[in-house]
Amino acid sequence: MSPFTMNASERRASLGLGLVFALRLFGIFIVLPVLTTYGMALQGATQSLIGLAIGIYGLTQALLQIPFGLLSDKLGRKPVIIGGLLLFALGSLLAGSSDNIWGIIAGRALQGAGAISAAVLALLSDLTREQHRTKAMAFIGVSFGLTFAAAMVLGPLITPHLGLNGLFFAIAVLALLAILITWRLVPAAPAQRRNREANLVTASLGRVLTDPQLMRLNLSIFCLHSLLMASFVALPLMLVDSGVAKEQQWPIYLVTLLVSFVAIVPFILYAEKRHQHKRVLLGAISILLLTELLLWQAQGSLPLLAGIQLFFVAFNLLEALLPSLISKEAPAGYKGTAMGVYSTSQFLGVAVGGALGGRLLDLLGPHAVFVGGVLISLLWLLLASGLRAPASLRTLRLPLPVALDAQQSRVILERLQAQPGVAEVALVSEEASAYLKIDPRQVDRAQLESLLVN
């Protein structure tokens, strides 16, 4: 088996954990386009409480991500993932059994308490070699985008037939299916690697939290999901007011999402091939700002449809771009921790956006939600403008001589770090590999390989 090809276990891990991630996210997102319209029939419902119900799962997710990750280091990844999915299923059953808004809020909070994202990503890291980890994480990212699109379309399509309670019961069934996939398809994590990763948590967390580049990117995903949740507290109701019945909203989401997936491809290629990530990032934030302004002033269905289309183009572009930038900016050996902090920022954005959107809708009406969105977008654009353009670096893997002692490893590390064009070096003794971030215009691979010979 070539070291540059995924083995059977890595493919199983990527497929299985991608499915688990997708099923769980589908259960979270499918209520987003319908809760504000169907939820107002619940006892005690107000717009503020609907917004709280939408966003509260993000709060419990954010609070429990790190504890669940640490628990997975002690008890094992799969038991924690299965336990979290059971909590998610119980929360879905609680929400499905409720006829009042407080039961929905409690159910959504319990759904979020199954905070398994960090454990899933950690298990995927455990089960893949370093040279394939980016591909595996990319598969998770693709599943996120496709799941979000499917949920936005199917939510308004199937809720008229199942009702809001039936929708939550269906989500519970999906959670049980995810448990079966985790149990039967996903391999168990090697204990040695899990323990090695656990020892790095404390040191890496401080470095990631204080990195200015990563801080701006984490703020970006926070703002993006705040805007998403706040906007979809108001948009379904505004569509109803403009004459689009809640049962007929799914074709709008289907068309706008499909168009957005096609529209973002040139921008992604431009960012990657021309190394214009910052320009594309700032452009997408500017589109969101214009979208919030448009929706603020929207009267009638046509401006609303234009605003939704622009929103999804910018949203999906940023959803694809930001993880790539995190991967590029994360220090060598700290990528997993950087992704964990990034995920926590994302869920905090969900919580704040849902609660803020619901409160503004309740107090001042739907257009006030987009005034808030304008202010968030302006602040985000200002802070993101200080982002440094990422260096044009590539990741290079070099095989290490076997059975290196500490002194030999230190010598090799110093040799590699001293070479022009080498930005970062991480030695992974368990894989007998050195992973380098390099500028390919300055680095000669053969010269680097000669430094590994004692």
Protein Blocks (a to p, Z undefined) as FASTA:
>chain_A
ZZkbccfklmmmmmmmmmmmmmmmmmmmmmmmmmmmmmmmpghiafklmmmmmmmmmmmm
mmmmmmmmmmmmmnopklmmmmmmmmmmmmmmmmmmpcbfklmmmmmmmmmmmccklmmm
mmmmmmpcfklmmmmmmmmmmmmmmmmmmmmmmmmmmmmmnommlmmmmmmmmmmmmmmm
mmmmmccddfklmmmmmmmmmmmmmmmmmmmklmmmmmmmmmmmmmmmmmmmmmmmmmmm
nopafklmmmmmmmmmmmmmmmmmmmmmmmmmnopmkmmmmmmmmmmmmmmmmmmmpgcj
klmmmmmmmmmmmmmmmmmmmmmmmmmmpcghilmmmmmmmmmmmmmmmmmmmmmmmmmm
mmnojklmmmmmmmmmmmmmmmmmmpccddddddddddddehiafklmmmmmmmmmmpgh
iabdcddfknopacddddfklpcfklmmmmmpZZ
